[in-house]
Amino acid sequence: MKTLVTSFVGLLAILSIATAEEKAAKTDIVDTAVAAGSFKTLVAAVKAAGLVEALKAEGPLTVFAPTDEAFAKLPAGTVESLLKPENKDKLVDILTYHVVKGNVPSKTAVTLDKATALNKKEIKLAVVEGSLTLNGSAKVTKADIECSNGVIHVIDAVILPPAK
C-alpha cells in the first residue's frame, strides 16, 4: 500500500509540473508582458492605443518589446505626450512598428536583414557584436519568450518608424 501511495504522489507531482508548463504556454503576449513586470510603460501604451485585443488575438505575432528602461531613454515628456488621446495615431504607428506578423524565433531573426512590421514599414535587422539589433539602435537583450500567440524578444530601446 505504501508503494502505491508513493507512486500516486509521484504521479501527481509529474502531472502538476506538466499542468504548470501547459498553463505558461497558454499565456498570451499581453498577459506575459504584464506578468514580467518590466513592461509597465509598454502595457500602458498598448492600452492607450487600443491594441490589447490585437495582441491577445490568435496570431502568431513576434513582438520586439521595449522595457520600461528603454522607454525611459526617450526625451523627457515623450511617453506622456504619446499617451494623450490626440496622439493615438502616432502611438499606434510606433507600437505596431515593434510587431511582426508570424512567429520569428531568434534563430531565424539573426539570418534576416529586414522584417516588415505590422504598420508595413521595414525594420533593419543585423547581428552586431553577437547581438541581434534593430535599426542599429536597439539590441535584443532576451530572446524567445514563448507565448500562446507568438514570441517576445526584449529590446533595450524604443525603435521609431521612418517617416512616411
N, C-alpha and C positions, 0 to 999 in steps of 0.2 A: 504494500500500500504506500509506503514511504517513497519508493521509487516512482510510482505512478504520480504522486503529488508533486515530486520534484520535477518530473518530466513535464507535467502540466504547467507548472510555474515557469519553467524554461520556455515552453511554447508560447505562453502569454507574453513573456519578455520579448521574444523574437517578433511576435505579432505587433506589439506596441511600437517597436522600432520601425517596422515596415509601415505602420499607420502614420507615424510622425513624418517619415520620408515622403509618403504619398501626400500628406497634408501640405508639406512645404512645396512640393511640386505643383500643387493646386493654387498657390498664391499668385495673383496676377501682378502686373508691373506696378500699378499704383499701390497696392497693399504691401508689396515687397519694399517699395521706397519708403512708405510710411513706417514700416516696422524697423527699417535700418536706422532711423533716427538722424541721419546725416544729410537728409534731403528735404528739410522743412521748407526752405525757400522754394525749391523746385515744386513741391507739392502745393504750396500756396499759389504759385504761379499757374500751375495746371488747373487748379480750381478756378482762379480768376479768369482764365482763358476759356473756361467751359470745355476742357479737354479730358475730364475724368473718364467719362463713358468711352471715349475713343481709345484711351489707354487701358481700359478694362475689357475692351472687345476681344473677340476670339484671336485675332492676329493671324500669324505671328508678326511681331514687331521687334526691332532692335532699337534700344534707347541708349544714347550716349548721355548719361546723367551727370550733370554738374553738381558737385557737393555744395553745401552751404558756404564753405570756404571759397569755392570757385565764384559764387555769386558775390561774395564779399570783396573780391578783387575788382569788381566793376566800379566805375566812378561813383562817388557818394551821391545818393539820391536816385540812381538809375533804377534800382529794383522798385522803390516806392513809386516812381513815375510810371513804370511799366504796369504796375498793378492797378492803376487807375482805369476806370471803365472807358474813358475816352481813348486809351491806348491799347485796347483789347486786340485790334487787328495786328499791331506791331508785335505784341506779346505772342499771339498765335503764330506769327511768322517765325519768331525766334525759337519758340518751343518746338514747332514742327520741323525746324531745321536740325533738331537733335534726334530725330526719329527716322529710321529707315524701315521700309516695308520688308518683311521677311525675317527669318532668323539667321543672323550673321554672326556665327561664333568667331572668337578671336583668331583661330587658326585659318579661317577664311579671310577675315578682315585684313590681316597682315599681308595677304597676297594681292590686295586690291590697291589701285592708285586713286580711286574715287568711288563715291557712293551717292546715289540720288536720294535726298531727303524727302519726307512727305510733302514739303512745300515746293517740290520739283526743282530745288536748287542743289547744285553739286557740293559735296564735302570732299576736300582733298585729303587722302589718306597716305601716310608714309610711315616707315619704321625709321626712327631716329634714335641712335644710341641704344638700340634694343627695345625701344618702347613704341607702340603704335601712337601716332599723333594725328590730330585733325587740324587741317588748315595751318599747320606749322605752329599752332599756338596752344592747343590743348593736348594733354597727354593722358592716355588711358592708364589709370593707377590701379584698377582692379577690373578684371575681365570675367565674362561668362557667368554672371549671376543668373541662373536659370529661373524662369517664371513660367506660369501655366500658359501664358500667351506670348512668350518670346524670351528675350535675353536683355540684360542690362550690362553696359560697360560703364564704369565710373570714370569721369574725367575731371581734371583739375582746373578747368577754365570754361567759361561760357563761350560758345562759338556764335558769332554773329553772321547771319546770312548776307551774301553780297547784295548790293542794291540792285533793283530791277534794271 
